[in-house]
């Protein structure tokens, strides 16, 4: 039987990731689907990102509030805004949803960490809608993203947890318990009033929808941490400023301001008080691995520019002909391969976990109902009710065990801090070897250095991620508990 050979990009992916080559022998269709994602990202890089990256980085140093919507509109052609949306809704997230996302992110960030983040941060904003099982919003918000993307109109989401006085603190239960929380969601008739600020929110100035965490009682943040869906047009919401960033400038980091923003009860994702589990820890378990992929992509881009520099004749000689440069290149290859192996270990673990739920006939059967019924007010009201949320929650708990999602969090944190540190080590070595002489390649590597530094900071600092690995793997004090329905009237 004739078997189609993979493209040149596909051959590179399989060579760089032998585990995918092995899996392809058993699941050609699934792995070829991942390869097609990477091929699309490679084409996007050549057409859009690489020609704009340096100029955009320099312009946004001078004009930090400028944003290039061309990079977003062009991404629609490659379905990048649908990477985290289930196939049942027309999205791209299938049986290898986490691995496909991670490899796509590495590819995008090999051209520009900032442009890659601008696109990847959207999927982070989408994730709480999916992870919390907030199906009432799937046929509205997620379907809107998919349908508008097909028309070339990016509908962007952002994820907002960081506060001016609580950054890393909100990402770990022990720290949240004593964190200085500024934002509060006050229970009122029919919903909540949100007051306070969020800061450093990637994509916050462009997003139409936000997944936002807040305490309903600032004195007890751990017990009352709750996740909300906020829409930009809600009265009292504003984005007063964006930051002047050192790196990844193509993606804004915005401040969000909430002044008596009324959020209806229907926009609570999950149950009140379960935000640490389904609003943060489950999201971190899914997203920290792709941050490792961001760092790996930036490192790979720096390596390619450095390699190009080594092959250029300087003073009658090529640097690559020196043994010390040859050994340095081998070390860089090792760092990239180590990083890719770690984030792929996390990604494949995530796919095995989430596939149980999202590809099961019980899950898919919900989409066999006529769309007119799925979008009706009655059906939406049921899904937003205590009983509807409990039903969805029970389905998720059937397939996602506490110990599995906790193991995934540990693998995510390990990949995140190792990949970020490896990236900084590789790029620092490249700059040291290139010296101070100006060259086009050095401009790129300097940009990669500034871009890579951020990967040691966001999604929890590397110090926090080390503590997560310790607390899960050694101390045994950290465990994610997939939220269970609360008894009525009890939190």
C-alpha positions in Angstrom: 0.0 0.0 0.0 1.3 3.5 -0.9 2.3 5.5 2.1 2.8 9.2 1.6 6.1 10.5 2.9 6.0 13.5 5.2 7.0 16.9 3.9 10.4 18.5 4.7 8.9 20.2 7.7 7.4 16.9 8.8 10.7 15.1 8.5 12.3 17.8 10.7 9.6 17.4 13.3 10.0 13.6 13.4 13.8 13.9 13.5 13.7 16.4 16.3 11.1 14.5 18.2 11.8 10.7 17.9 8.9 9.9 20.2 6.5 11.3 17.6 8.1 9.3 14.9 7.5 6.2 17.0 3.9 7.2 17.7 3.4 7.8 14.0 3.9 4.1 13.3 0.8 3.4 15.4 -1.3 6.6 14.7 -0.3 8.1 11.4 -3.4 10.2 11.1 -3.0 11.8 14.5 0.7 12.6 14.2 0.3 13.9 10.7 -2.4 16.3 12.1 0.3 17.7 14.4 2.7 18.0 11.5 0.1 20.0 9.5 -0.2 22.5 12.4 3.6 22.9 12.5 3.7 23.3 8.7 1.1 26.1 9.0 3.1 27.9 11.7 6.2 27.6 9.6 4.5 29.2 6.7 3.1 31.9 9.0 6.6 32.6 10.2 8.0 33.0 6.7 5.1 35.1 5.4 4.4 37.2 8.5 6.5 36.9 11.6 10.1 36.9 10.3 9.7 39.9 8.0 8.1 42.0 10.8 9.7 40.8 14.0 12.8 43.1 14.4 11.0 46.2 13.1 8.0 45.6 15.3 10.2 45.0 18.4 12.0 48.3 17.8 8.9 50.2 17.1 7.2 49.0 20.3 10.2 50.1 22.3 9.4 53.6 21.1 5.7 53.3 21.0 4.6 50.6 23.6 0.9 51.2 23.0 1.2 50.4 19.3 -0.2 47.0 18.3 0.1 45.3 14.9 -3.3 43.7 14.1 -1.9 42.3 10.9 -0.1 39.6 12.8 -3.4 38.6 14.4 -5.5 38.7 11.2 -3.0 36.7 9.3 -3.0 34.0 12.0 -6.7 33.3 11.3 -5.6 31.7 8.0 -3.8 29.0 10.0 -6.6 28.4 12.6 -4.2 29.4 15.4 -7.0 31.0 17.5 -8.8 27.6 17.5 -5.9 25.5 18.8 -7.4 25.1 22.3 -11.1 24.8 21.2 -12.5 21.2 20.9 -13.1 19.8 17.5 -16.7 19.3 18.5 -17.1 23.1 18.2 -15.2 23.3 15.0 -11.8 24.0 16.7 -8.5 22.3 16.3 -8.1 20.6 19.7 -8.4 16.8 19.1 -6.7 13.8 20.6 -3.3 15.5 20.6 -4.5 18.9 21.7 -1.7 19.7 24.2 1.1 18.3 22.1 -0.2 20.1 19.0 -0.4 23.3 20.9 3.2 23.0 22.3 4.8 22.2 19.0 2.9 25.0 17.3 4.1 27.4 20.0 7.7 26.3 19.6 7.5 26.9 15.9 5.9 30.3 16.2 8.4 31.5 18.9 11.4 30.3 16.8 10.6 33.4 14.7 9.6 35.8 17.4 8.8 35.3 21.0 6.6 38.3 21.2 4.4 37.4 18.2 4.3 33.8 19.4 3.1 35.0 22.8 0.4 37.3 21.4 -1.1 34.2 19.7 -0.5 31.7 22.5 -1.8 34.0 25.3 -5.2 33.8 23.6 -5.3 30.0 24.1 -4.5 30.6 27.8 -7.5 32.8 28.0 -9.7 30.1 26.4 -8.4 27.4 28.7 -10.5 28.1 31.9 -13.7 28.0 29.8 -12.7 24.5 28.7 -11.2 23.2 31.9 -14.1 24.3 34.1 -16.6 22.6 31.8 -18.4 25.9 31.3 -20.4 24.4 28.4 -23.0 27.2 28.6 -20.5 29.5 27.0 -19.1 27.0 24.5 -21.8 27.6 21.9 -21.5 31.4 22.3 -18.0 32.5 23.1 -16.0 29.6 21.7 -18.2 29.2 18.7 -17.9 32.9 18.0 -14.1 32.6 18.0 -14.2 29.7 15.5 -16.7 31.3 13.2 -15.0 34.7 13.2 -11.6 33.2 12.6 -12.9 31.6 9.4 -13.8 35.1 8.2 -10.4 36.5 9.1 -11.6 38.3 12.2 -9.6 37.5 15.4 -11.7 37.3 18.5 -9.1 37.4 21.3 -9.3 36.1 24.9 -7.0 36.9 27.8 -6.4 35.2 31.2 -6.2 37.6 34.2 -4.9 36.4 37.6 -1.9 38.6 38.5 -2.6 41.6 40.8 -0.3 44.5 41.7 0.4 43.1 45.2 0.0 39.4 44.3 1.8 37.9 41.3 3.3 34.5 42.0 1.3 34.3 45.2 -2.0 33.6 43.4 -0.5 30.5 41.7 0.1 28.3 44.7 -2.4 27.4 47.5 0.1 27.9 50.3 1.0 31.4 49.1 -2.5 32.4 48.2 -3.6 31.7 51.7 -1.5 34.6 53.0 -1.4 36.8 49.8 -2.3 40.5 49.9 -5.3 40.4 47.6 -6.5 43.7 46.3 -9.4 42.6 43.9 -12.7 41.4 45.3 -15.9 40.1 43.9 -18.9 41.1 46.1 -22.0 39.0 45.9 -25.1 41.0 44.9 -28.5 40.2 43.5 -28.1 38.3 40.3 -24.4 38.2 40.3 -21.2 39.9 41.5 -19.6 43.3 41.5 -15.9 43.2 40.7 -13.6 45.9 42.0 -9.8 46.1 41.8 -7.0 45.8 39.3 -5.1 43.1 37.4 -1.7 43.8 35.9 0.8 42.4 33.3 -2.1 40.7 31.4 -0.8 39.3 28.1 -3.2 40.4 25.3 -5.3 42.4 27.8 -5.6 45.5 25.7 -6.8 43.5 22.6 -9.1 40.9 24.2 -12.8 40.9 23.8 -13.3 38.3 26.6 -11.4 37.7 29.8 -11.2 34.8 32.3 -10.6 36.5 35.6 -10.0 35.1 39.1 -11.0 37.0 42.2 -11.7 36.4 45.9 -15.3 36.8 47.1 -13.8 37.5 50.5 -10.3 39.0 50.6 -9.8 37.8 54.1 -10.1 34.2 52.9 -8.7 34.2 49.4 -7.9 30.5 49.2 -11.4 29.4 50.2 -13.3 32.0 48.1 -11.1 32.2 44.9 -13.6 32.2 42.0 -13.2 32.3 38.2 -15.4 34.7 36.1 -16.0 35.4 32.4 -15.8 39.1 31.8 -16.6 40.9 28.6 -14.8 44.1 27.5 -18.1 46.0 27.0 -19.3 45.5 30.6 -19.7 48.9 32.3 -16.9 49.8 34.6 -14.2 47.8 32.9 -11.2 49.5 31.3 -7.6 48.9 30.3 -5.9 52.1 31.3 -2.3 51.3 30.3 0.2 48.9 28.8 3.7 48.3 30.0 7.0 49.3 28.3 8.5 45.8 28.1 12.1 44.6 27.8 11.2 41.6 25.8 8.3 39.9 23.8 7.2 43.5 23.0 4.9 42.4 20.2 2.5 41.2 22.9 1.0 43.8 25.1 1.1 43.4 28.9 -1.9 45.5 30.1 -3.4 46.7 33.3 -7.1 45.9 33.7 -9.3 48.1 35.9 -12.6 47.0 37.5 -14.9 49.6 39.0 -18.2 48.0 40.1 -18.2 45.7 37.0 -21.4 43.7 37.3 -20.8 40.1 36.3 -24.0 38.0 36.1 -24.2 34.6 38.0 -24.2 32.9 34.6 -20.6 34.1 34.1 -19.2 32.2 37.1 -17.1 29.4 35.6 -17.5 26.4 37.8 -18.6 26.9 41.4 -17.9 29.8 43.7 -14.8 29.1 45.7 -13.2 26.5 43.4 -11.0 28.9 41.5 -7.7 27.7 42.9 -8.3 24.2 41.4 -10.1 24.8 38.1 -9.2 28.4 37.7 -5.5 28.2 38.4 -3.9 24.8 39.2 -5.6 22.8 36.4 -4.8 25.7 34.0 -1.1 25.8 35.1 -0.9 22.0 34.7 -1.9 22.5 31.1 -0.1 25.8 30.3 3.3 25.7 31.9 4.5 23.0 29.5 3.7 25.2 26.5 5.7 28.0 28.2 8.6 25.6 28.1 7.9 25.3 24.4 8.0 29.1 24.1 11.4 29.1 25.7 12.6 26.2 23.5 11.4 28.0 20.4 13.2 31.2 21.3 16.3 29.2 22.0 16.0 27.5 18.7 15.7 30.8 16.9 18.8 32.2 18.7 20.7 29.0 17.8 19.8 29.3 14.1 21.0 33.0 14.0 24.1 32.1 15.9 24.8 29.2 13.5 24.4 31.6 10.6 26.9 33.9 12.2 29.5 31.1 12.7 29.5 30.4 9.0 30.3 34.0 8.0 33.9 34.7 7.1 35.5 37.2 9.6 39.1 38.2 9.4 39.6 35.6 6.7 38.3 32.8 8.9 34.9 31.2 9.8 34.2 30.9 13.5 32.6 27.4 12.9 36.0 26.1 11.9 37.2 26.4 15.5 36.7 23.5 17.8 35.5 25.6 20.7 32.6 26.9 18.5 31.9 23.4 17.3 31.6 22.1 20.9 29.5 25.1 21.8 27.1 24.3 19.0 26.9 20.7 20.2 26.1 21.9 23.7 23.3 24.2 22.3 21.8 21.2 20.4 21.8 19.3 23.7 20.0 22.0 25.6 17.3 22.3 22.9 16.8 18.6 22.7 16.6 18.3 26.5 14.1 21.1 26.6 11.9 19.6 23.8 12.0 16.2 25.5 10.7 17.7 28.8 7.9 19.7 27.3 6.8 16.8 25.1 6.7 14.5 28.1 4.3 16.9 29.7 2.3 17.4 26.5 1.8 13.7 25.9 0.8 13.2 29.5 -1.8 15.9 29.1 -3.1 14.4 25.9 -3.6 11.0 27.6 -5.4 12.7 30.4 -7.8 15.1 28.6 -8.4 12.7 25.7 -10.4 10.4 28.0 -12.9 13.2 28.5 -13.0 15.1 25.2 -13.0 12.1 22.8 -15.4 9.9 24.9 -18.8 9.2 23.3 -20.5 10.5 26.5 -18.8 13.9 25.9 -19.4 13.9 22.2 -23.1 13.0 22.6 -23.8 16.5 24.0 -23.1 17.8 20.6 -25.6 15.5 18.9 -28.4 17.7 20.1 -29.7 20.2 17.5 -27.7 23.4 17.7 -30.9 25.4 18.0 -31.5 23.5 21.3 -27.9 23.9 22.4 -28.1 27.7 22.0 -31.6 28.0 23.5 -32.1 30.0 26.7 -33.5 27.0 28.5 -30.5 24.8 27.7 -28.1 27.6 28.7 -30.0 28.2 31.9 -29.8 24.5 32.8 -26.0 24.4 32.1 -25.5 27.4 34.3 -27.6 26.0 37.1 -26.3 24.0 40.1 -27.6 20.8 38.6 -26.2 21.5 35.2 -22.7 22.4 36.5 -22.8 19.3 38.7 -23.6 17.1 35.8 -20.7 18.4 33.7 -18.4 18.3 36.7 -19.4 14.6 37.3 -18.5 13.8 33.7 -15.1 15.4 34.1 -14.4 13.7 37.4 -15.2 10.3 35.7 -12.2 10.8 33.4 -9.8 13.1 35.2 -8.3 11.8 38.4 -6.7 14.0 41.1 -3.4 12.1 41.0 -3.2 12.3 37.2 -3.7 16.1 37.0 -1.3 16.6 40.0 1.4 14.6 38.1 0.7 16.7 35.0 1.2 19.9 37.1 4.6 18.6 38.3 5.7 17.7 34.8 4.5 21.1 33.6 6.5 23.0 36.3 9.6 20.9 35.6 9.5 21.6 31.9 8.8 25.3 32.5 11.7 26.1 34.7 14.2 23.8 32.9 13.3 25.0 29.4 13.4 28.7 30.5 16.8 28.3 32.2 18.2 26.3 29.3 17.1 29.0 26.9 18.9 31.7 28.9 22.0 29.6 29.1 22.1 28.9 25.4 21.5 32.5 24.4 24.0 33.9 26.9 26.7 31.6 25.6 25.9 32.6 22.0 26.3 36.3 22.8 29.5 35.7 24.7 31.0 33.9 21.7 29.8 36.5 19.2 31.5 39.3 21.1 30.6 43.0 20.9 30.9 43.4 17.1 27.7 44.5 15.4 26.1 42.1 13.0 22.6 41.4 11.8 22.7 38.0 13.5 23.7 39.6 16.9 20.7 41.9 16.7 18.4 38.8 16.5 20.2 37.0 19.3 20.0 40.1 21.5 16.3 40.2 20.9 16.0 36.5 21.7 17.9 37.1 25.0 15.3 39.8 26.1 12.4 37.6 24.9 13.7 34.5 26.8 14.1 36.3 30.1 10.3 36.6 30.4 9.9 32.8 30.3 11.6 32.6 33.7 9.0 35.0 35.2 5.5 34.4 33.9 3.3 31.4 34.6 4.9 31.4 38.0 8.5 32.4 38.5 11.0 29.6 38.1 11.5 29.6 41.9 7.8 28.9 42.4 7.9 26.1 39.8 10.8 24.5 41.6 8.8 24.5 44.8 5.8 23.0 43.0 8.0 20.1 41.9 9.3 19.7 45.4 5.9 19.8 47.0 4.4 17.3 44.6 7.3 14.9 44.1 9.2 15.0 47.4 7.2 16.5 50.2 3.8 15.2 48.9 2.1 18.3 50.3 0.5 19.6 47.0 -2.3 17.8 45.3 -4.9 19.1 42.9 -8.4 18.1 43.8 -10.7 18.3 40.8 -13.7 20.3 42.2 -16.7 18.3 43.4 -20.2 19.9 43.4 -20.9 21.7 46.7 -23.9 20.9 48.8 -26.5 23.4 48.2 -26.1 26.4 50.5 -22.6 25.2 51.7 -19.2 26.3 50.5 
